[in-house]
């Protein structure tokens, strides 16, 4: 199972490191990362493999969302099927 993680917020040191560390703690493998800085806004999309996740997917999502709030970022985690359904014409 794959998932898409999006991160948006003011740029600061350690965003990619923190999100990657949380993925690692939950045994979620980062497959691809695209990130850019738009003026002072950090924007990132990650494609991850959650097939060997060691916590419930909802807990993983809640944990990333909570960490985002602590860092003043908006972090969303979506199962790939939901992401594809939302973006299918």
C-alpha positions in Angstrom: 0.0 0.0 0.0 1.3 3.4 -0.9 0.3 6.8 0.5 0.8 10.5 -0.4 2.0 12.9 2.3 1.8 16.6 1.7 3.4 19.3 3.8 2.9 23.1 3.5 4.0 25.9 5.8 6.7 28.4 6.5 10.2 27.2 5.7 12.4 26.2 8.6 15.3 23.8 9.2 14.4 20.2 9.7 11.0 19.7 8.1 12.1 16.9 5.8 14.1 15.3 8.5 11.2 15.3 11.0 8.7 13.9 8.6 11.2 11.2 7.4 12.0 10.3 11.0 8.3 9.8 11.8 8.0 7.6 8.7 11.0 5.6 9.7 9.6 5.1 13.3 6.4 3.6 11.8 8.3 1.5 9.3 7.0 3.5 6.3 9.5 3.8 3.5 9.9 7.0 1.5 9.9 6.3 -2.2 9.9 9.7 -3.8 10.1 13.3 -2.6 9.4 16.5 -4.4 9.9 19.8 -2.5 10.2 23.4 -3.3 10.4 26.7 -1.5 8.0 29.4 -2.8 9.3 32.6 -1.4 9.2 31.7 2.3 6.7 28.8 2.0 7.9 25.2 2.1 5.9 22.7 -0.1 6.6 19.0 -0.2 4.9 15.9 -1.6 6.1 12.5 -0.6 5.1 9.1 -2.0 5.6 6.4 0.6 5.3 2.7 0.9 3.2 1.8 3.9 2.9 -1.9 3.2 5.0 -2.8 6.3 3.6 -0.1 8.6 3.9 -1.1 12.2 1.0 1.0 13.5 -2.6 1.5 12.3 -2.7 3.8 9.2 -5.0 6.2 11.0 -2.6 6.5 13.9 0.2 7.2 11.5 -1.8 9.9 9.8 -2.9 11.4 13.2 0.7 11.5 14.3 1.9 13.3 11.3 -1.0 15.8 11.5 -0.2 16.4 15.1 3.5 16.9 14.5 2.5 19.4 11.7 0.4 21.4 14.1 3.3 21.6 16.6 5.6 22.9 13.8 2.9 25.2 12.4 2.7 23.2 9.2 -0.3 21.5 7.5 0.5 17.8 6.9 -2.0 15.5 5.2 -1.6 11.8 4.7 -3.8 10.0 2.1 -3.9 6.4 1.0 -2.9 6.3 -2.7 -6.3 5.0 -3.8 -8.0 8.0 -2.2 -5.5 10.4 -3.8 -6.0 8.8 -7.2 -9.8 8.9 -6.9 -9.7 12.6 -6.0 -7.5 13.4 -9.0 -9.1 11.2 -11.7 -11.1 12.9 -14.4 
